[in-house]
Amino acid sequence: MKFYDCSTAPSPRRVRIFIAEKGMDIPTVQVDLRGGEQMTPEFRAKNPRCTVPVLELDDGTCLGDIVAIQRYLEEIQPEPPLLGRDAKDKAVVAMWDRAMEFDGVLAVAEALRNAAKGMANRALTGPVDYAQIPELAERGRQRVRRFLADLDTRLGDSAHVAGPDYTVADITALVAVDFAGWIKEAIPDDAGNLKRWHAEVSARPSAKL
């Protein structure tokens, strides 16, 4: 296998942490996003969506989606289980992981990509240029603030995002919270539950990647 990564981007970090939690050692290729390497014909042949991460399997199959990559890795190495243990647990983990992505990661991306000068005409990732919409940047910030507040509430009832165990939902949430720092949206001072959880999951060796 071969993992196509970009060490500075939040999306592949979700897979890097997952790989580390699995204790797997997968050769990595860094993709220069700033230099536009993801737009080259060579990379498009691996992922027409022109995004990272990509996991290239030994038979040449390329998985260009975070959830697809994580599911594949869970199937070939079930322990430790990061996507849930039984039918109900897997459904609950998937539900919370989706919420962390939509309400967290995508909200930050909405705010960042619709405001950053370096992303003019690149409001969405991928091969097509889309103009920035300033109103979406402000809406994204509102969504991020709500996400942080709601996550603090959730973590007052649960040790981890999807329940008592550390799962992929915690990985996605951690990346979302750290990504929010890119737009200077920090954990609120009164969010004690979120601060407790963030300190704990950030202390895991995988979080340093």
N, C-alpha and C positions, 0 to 999 in steps of 0.2 A: 504494500500500500504506500501511497504518497499523499501527504497533506499539503494543500496549497493555502498559505496563510498570509496575513499581513500583521506584523507585530503591534502596529499602532491602532488597528481598527477594532471596534467593539464586537462585531459579528463573529469573526473567527475566534475571538477570545472565548466565546461560549463553548466552542468545540475544544479549544486548547485545555480549558479547565476540565471538561468532560473526559478527555483523553488522560489527563493527569490523574484524575480520581479513579480511573480504571487501572492505573498503573501500566499503561501501554506505552510503547516506544515506537512511534511512527515517523519515518523520515519526513522532513518538512522542507518545503520550497517557499521562500518569501516572494510575494508578488508586490511589485512597486506600484501601488495605486496612484500615488501622486504623479508618477511618471507616465501613467496611462497604460501600464503593461496589461491590465485586464481587458483593454480594448483591442489588443493585437490579434491577428488571425490565429496565432498559435494558442492563445488562451481561450479565444472564442470556441475553438474546436473542443475544448474541455468543458466549457460552460458558456453557452450562447447568451446567458443573462449577464455576463461580464461582471460577476461578483465573486467575492470570496466569503466563506471558505468553500473549498472543493476537496473532496476525498476521491482520489483515483485508486480503484481496486486493482488487484494483480492481473485481472483479465482485461483491463483497459476501461471498464465501466467507470464513469465519473458521476459522483453525487454532488450536486451543487446547491444543496439545501441543508440548513442547519439541523432541522428535525430529522430529515432523512438520514443524515450522517450519524446522528446520535442513536437513532433506532438501529441502524446497521451495527454499530459498535456494541450496543447492548445485546444484540442477538448473538454476536460471535464471542462476546465475553460478558456473561450475565452478572458476574460478581465484581464489585458490589452493585446491587441493583439501584440504578439512578432513575429509572422510569416507572418504578412501582413494583410491587411483589405479586399481587393477584389482580383479578379483573377489576374489582372496585378500586383498589389502590392505584392501579395504572390509570383509570379514568379520572380519579381525583388529581393525581399528579399532572396529567395532561391538561386538565381544566385550569389549574393554577399556573402552569407553565405558559399556556396561551394568554392568560390574563397578564402575566409579567411581561410578555413580549408586546402585546397590543397596548396596554395601558402605560407601560414603562419604556421599553426600548424604542418602540415606534413613535411614542409621544416625544421623546427627546430628539429623535431623528427629524420629526416634523418641525420642531422649533429650530434646530440647528441648520438643516438644509434649506430652509426657507428664509434664512437671515444671514448666514455667513457669506462674506464677500467672495471668498475663495470658491464658493459653490454656486455662483451665479449660473443660471441655466442648468444646474445639476440638482434640482430639488428632489429628484428621485434617483436611486441607483439604477444601473443598467445601461443598455446600449443607446437609449433614446434620451435626448436632452429635453428637460421640462423647466419652464420658467418658475422662478420663485414667486410665492404669494405671501406677502408680508402678514396678512391676516392669519394665515395658517401658522406662522411663527409664534404669534401671540397665543393662538389657541393651543399650540403645543406646550407652551410654558404653563398655561392653566391646567392642562392635562397632567403634566409632570408634578405640579404641586398637589393635585388631587391624588395622584398615584402614591406619592410619598406619605400623605396623610392616611390613605386607606391601608397601605402596607403596614404602617405603624399600628393601626387598629388590629389588623389581622395577626400581627406578631405578639399582640397582647393576649391572644387566645391560643397561640400555637408556638411551639419551640422553633419550628421551621415553617417555610411558606406553605407547604402542602400537608403538613402534619408533624409528627414527632421526629421523622427521619430527614436527613439531608438528601435532597433530590435535585433533579435537573431544574426544578422550579426555583430553587435557591441560586443555582448558577445564573439563570436568566435574570433573576431579581438583582443579584450582585452586580452584574454587568450593567443593568439599567441604572442602578443607583450611582455607580461610578461614572457612567456615561453622562448622567445629569450634571456632573461637575463641569463638563465641557461647556455647558450653557450657564454655569454659575448658579445652579439650583442645588443647594446643599441640603443635607438632612436637617429638618427644623430642630431648633434647640430643645423643644418640648417633646420631641419624638423619642422617648426613652426606650421603647420596645424596639424600634428600628435601629437605634444606636447600639443596643445590646447585641442584636442579631448581626448587624454589619460588622462589628468588632470580632465576633466569633467566626463568621464565615471568611472574613478577610485574613484571619490568622492561619487558615488552612494553607499548606504549601502550594496547592493548586492555584490559589488566588493570586499568587505572585506572578503568574504567567500572563 
